[in-house]
Amino acid sequence: MIRPATPNDKKALMAIAEAIGLFQPQELEELGGMLTEYFDGNLGKDNFWITYADTNPVGVAYYAPEPYANGTWNLYFIAVHPQHQGKGYGTKLLRHVEQALTTRGERILLVETSGMPNLERTRAFYRKQGYEEEARIREFYNAGDDKVIFRKVLTASKQ
């Protein structure tokens, strides 16, 4: 079941973020702060945290509009707990985000990730889901660590 995240989910969502092993302690702290702001209503009405959960959350996604762009959204975070990966939860979360935005008439969904070799599986996931590599900013995150931006058109452009 995919549903909006609630304040009671915060501990489980943080556990997912920690379990995937991609965040430094400071980044986990910042993520916790973002969740707190979201649940306090301080991120605005167009920011969405969703989770895939039967009883406890096993996956999470966070998406929000791109400031100063019409109909362009960012998928800032999507993760599935390693014990539940490979079972289609990530695909279901991503499809849910795409469908929600398509229903709203939004145009584009952007996703960014690292160009490091250990994230090739992540980049392959986006390609498999129909995303195209739109841009690569060399050494963005650190020396040798590119920022890779993927793009998917959701609907025809509104004129």
N, C-alpha and C positions, 0 to 999 in steps of 0.2 A: 504494500500500500504506500503510495506517495502522498504526502500531506505536508502542510506548512509546519516548519519547526516551531516548537514551543519552548518557553523558558525551562521546562523540565527536561528538555533534550540536551541542554548545554553540556553537561558532563559527558554524555555519550558522544556528542559531536566532536568535542575536544579529544576524546579517546581515539576516535577515528583518525583525526588529523595527526595525532602523535603516533599512532600505529603504522601509518603509511611511511613514516621515516623521512619525509622530505623537508621538514621544518626544523630550524634551529630554535632553541628555547625562547629567544627574543621574538621570533616570528609566531610561535605558539601563543605567547603572551599577547601579541597584537591581535591575533585571531580571536582570542578570548575577549578582548576589549571590543572588537567589532560585533561579536555576538551579543555582548551586554548592551551595546548601543542599539542594536537592532531590536532586541526584546524590550528595551526602554522606549522604543518608538523614535529614536533620534537619527535614524538613517533615512527617513522619508518613506512614503507609502509605495514607492516604486522599487524598493529593494526587497528581494525575496530569498529567504533561506528555506529550503525544502529538504525533506528526509525520506528515505525509503526505509520503512520499518514494518515488521509484523508485530512484534512486541517491543523490541528495542531497536533504535536506529542502527542500520548497517551501512548506510550511505548518506551522503549529504551533497547538496549543490547550493551555490550562492550566485545570483545573477542580478545585475542592475543596469540601468540605462547609461549609455555613454553621454557625459555632459556635453552640451553644445552640438549634438548631432541628432538628426531627426530619424527615429526608428532604428537606431543602432544600439545594440546591447552587448554587454560583456558577461561572459561566464567566468567569474573570478575564481571559483573554487568548485571542484567536483572530486569526490573521493569515495571509495568503498573500502571498508575494513578489509585488510589482507585475508582474513579467514573467509570472506564472502566474495572475493574477486573471482572472475571467470564464470559467474552464474547469471550474468545479464543485468545486474542491478545498475551498473554504470550506464549502460545503453538505455535502460528504462528511465533513469533520471534525466539523461540528456534529451531523450525524445519528449519527455514531459515538459522540459524547459522550452524546447522548440515549438511544441504544440501550443503552450500557453502564450508565447510571443506571437505566433502566427495568428491565433485567434484574436489577439489585440490589434493585428494589422501591422506589426513591426516588420522591419525589412531585413536586418542583418544581425547575426550573432558572431561575435569575435571571441576567440579563446587564445590565451598566450601561455606558453610554457618554455622551459629551458631547452637549449640545444645540446645539453650534455648527453653522452652516450647512455647513461643509466635511465634516461627518460625516453628512449626510442620507443619503448612499448606504449607509452602515453601518446606520443606523436602518431604511432601506427593506429591507435584507437581512434583518434580524431579523423585520420584519413579514411579509415573504414566506415566512419559515420557520415562521410560525404563532405568533410571539411577540406579546404584547399589551403596550402601554405601561401599566405598573402605577403608576408614580410619576414625578414630576418635582420635583426640588428646585432651585428657582430660585437661580441664581448660586452654586452649590455650589463649583465648581472655581475660579471667578474672577468678577469682575463681568461679567455678560452670558453666562456659561457655565454652563448648567444641567447637572445630573446627571439622566440619563434611565434609568430602570430598566425593563427588559422582563422578562416572566414567561411561562413555559410550564408547564402542568401535564403531568407525565409519566405518572402513574398515578392511579387513584382513591385518595383518602385512606384510610389504614389507621385503623380505629376501635379 
